[in-house]
Amino acid sequence: MESPLLVALKSKLAEWDDTAEVTQASPTTAAPLYIHKSVAVSKAQQIYEYVAKFPGLTASQYVNEVRSIGITPGSSRTLLSQLVLVGLLSRDESKRVSVVGKYKTISVVSLEKARKRRIVEKRKEKAASECDTKIVVPKEQPLLTAPEAVVKPSTDILSSLSVVEAKALYLALKELFTV
């Protein structure tokens, strides 16, 4: 006696048309990428290969798809961002991801250089946008002037010295002018 499940499966297999034209599998129905047994493949390379195989999806869609390979959503988002940052992948205006160049390993140095380059570009953009604003210069205002110097006659200088200061001045001048 056959179970109802087995009967249903046999009927579906009988309906299957082996001669039907095969189209490219969508990412949701595609078999997950595998880790090569002879060579260890990094998670970044697995994500890169997945994007190369199915270009044009958004980062969120890739995150959901690479769960089947065993990569956590946090890791896959980070790795996608890093691949975009170093220039191996690109995002268009609609946030769709595509492959730009051939895969190469991501080093910490290349990530730091890319981050610094990105910061410099953002600062330049910000500076350029700030320079576009109009600077209003007030009309000419009178410049501040220094107070006039008061020149005292030489007799005032000598009369303002104390006896001790006068003696010190006399001794300093005497030593200076004696040969």
SVG drawing of the C-alpha trace seen along z (x, -y; Angstrom):
<svg xmlns="http://www.w3.org/2000/svg" viewBox="-3 -119 94 121">
<polyline fill="none" stroke="black" stroke-width="0.4" points="0.0,0.0 1.4,-3.4 1.2,-6.5 -0.6,-9.5 2.7,-11.5 4.3,-8.8 1.4,-8.8 1.5,-12.6 5.2,-12.6 4.9,-9.9 2.1,-11.9 4.3,-15.0 7.3,-13.1 5.1,-11.7 4.0,-15.2 7.7,-16.4 8.8,-17.3 12.5,-16.4 12.5,-18.0 11.5,-21.5 14.0,-24.3 16.2,-25.2 16.7,-28.8 19.2,-30.3 18.3,-29.6 17.3,-32.5 19.4,-33.1 16.6,-31.9 16.5,-28.5 20.2,-28.1 22.4,-25.7 24.5,-27.4 28.2,-28.0 30.4,-25.4 33.8,-25.6 36.4,-24.1 37.9,-21.0 41.4,-21.5 41.7,-25.2 40.1,-27.2 37.9,-30.0 37.3,-33.0 33.8,-34.3 34.7,-37.5 35.5,-35.4 32.3,-33.4 30.3,-36.6 32.2,-38.0 31.6,-34.8 27.9,-34.9 27.6,-38.5 29.4,-37.6 27.0,-34.7 23.9,-36.8 24.6,-40.5 22.1,-43.3 20.6,-42.4 20.6,-44.7 22.8,-44.1 19.8,-43.0 18.9,-40.4 22.5,-39.1 22.5,-38.9 19.4,-36.7 20.8,-34.5 24.3,-33.9 22.7,-32.6 22.4,-29.3 26.2,-29.1 26.5,-29.7 27.6,-33.3 25.8,-35.4 24.0,-38.6 26.3,-40.8 29.4,-39.3 27.9,-39.4 26.9,-43.1 30.4,-44.0 32.1,-42.0 29.9,-43.5 30.7,-47.0 34.4,-46.2 34.4,-44.8 32.6,-48.0 35.1,-50.1 38.2,-48.6 36.6,-48.8 36.0,-45.1 32.2,-45.7 30.1,-48.7 26.7,-50.1 24.6,-52.1 22.0,-54.7 19.3,-52.1 21.7,-50.3 22.2,-47.3 25.6,-45.6 27.7,-44.4 31.2,-43.2 33.8,-45.7 37.1,-43.9 38.8,-40.5 38.8,-39.2 41.8,-39.8 42.2,-39.3 41.4,-42.2 44.2,-43.3 43.9,-45.5 46.2,-48.0 44.1,-48.3 41.0,-48.7 42.6,-51.5 43.8,-53.3 40.3,-53.0 38.8,-54.4 41.2,-57.3 40.6,-58.0 36.8,-58.0 37.2,-60.4 39.3,-62.8 36.8,-62.7 33.9,-63.4 35.9,-66.3 36.6,-67.7 32.9,-67.5 31.9,-69.2 34.5,-71.9 33.3,-72.4 29.7,-72.7 30.6,-75.2 32.5,-77.3 29.5,-77.5 27.7,-79.5 27.9,-83.3 30.0,-85.2 28.5,-88.6 31.2,-91.2 30.0,-94.3 30.5,-97.7 33.8,-99.4 34.1,-100.3 36.7,-102.7 39.8,-100.8 40.9,-100.9 43.8,-103.2 46.5,-103.0 46.6,-105.9 49.1,-108.6 52.4,-108.2 53.3,-110.8 56.9,-111.9 58.4,-113.4 61.3,-115.7 64.6,-114.3 64.6,-116.4 61.5,-114.6 63.3,-111.2 66.1,-112.3 63.8,-114.0 61.7,-110.9 64.7,-108.7 65.4,-108.0 68.8,-108.4 69.6,-104.7 68.5,-104.4 70.5,-107.4 73.6,-106.0 73.1,-102.6 72.7,-104.4 75.9,-106.5 78.0,-103.4 76.6,-101.5 77.4,-104.4 80.8,-104.9 81.8,-101.3 80.5,-101.3 82.3,-104.4 85.7,-103.8 88.2,-102.1"/>
</svg>
